[in-house]
């Protein structure tokens, strides 16, 4: 399985053989859905908290006597039906949203998603992304050139969740150059997840050889170099 490699100017340079272990995995929608939902649950802060009737202040005395007033019976101002009373069935910070994801399942979901993005023609391999200094205009030129060179016109026109730029290692100049784009995110190959890949339409993989080595390691098909 070969793929084209482009320069950051949008010119076709060469081809690269893709590893079957990463880009030849059958699509498993149920598995990917399970992993994505679990990751989204694990990302929840769970900080929303309300006080129930045992936590609000006041209510030590019965508002009025039980009978003879013509009014409804009440035992405490802490009741949820009173203004300033406790909240019934509200969220509490004690709730744990985390879900366990087995390592093999997570790895396979990543391989499934990478295979899907490539087979759908939504992955572009770029020989390298090099900026002398952080420059938004230069980043814009790269996106425009790649859109033209790969015939993916909406890469330059899509306004939301356009592209995920994947780097083999951290590059501050590249990260800052794309930081002003609300529709583009930059991440390292070691950090991307199925959620990231499915959030953005296109995936731009810089320095493909090193990035592919990292992908193979993450899906458990290559030994980690010590």
Secondary structure, DSSP 8 states (H G I E B T S, - for coil): -EEEEE-TTS-EEEEEE--HHHHS----HHHHHHHHHHHHHHT---------TTTSS---S-SS-SSSSSS---S-TTSTTSTT---TT---TT--------HHHHHHHHHHHHHHHHHTT-EEEES----SS--HHHHHHHHHHHHHHTT-THHHH--SS-EEEEESS--HHHHHHHTT-TTEEEEETTT--HHHHHHSSEEEEESHHHHHHHHHHHTTSS----
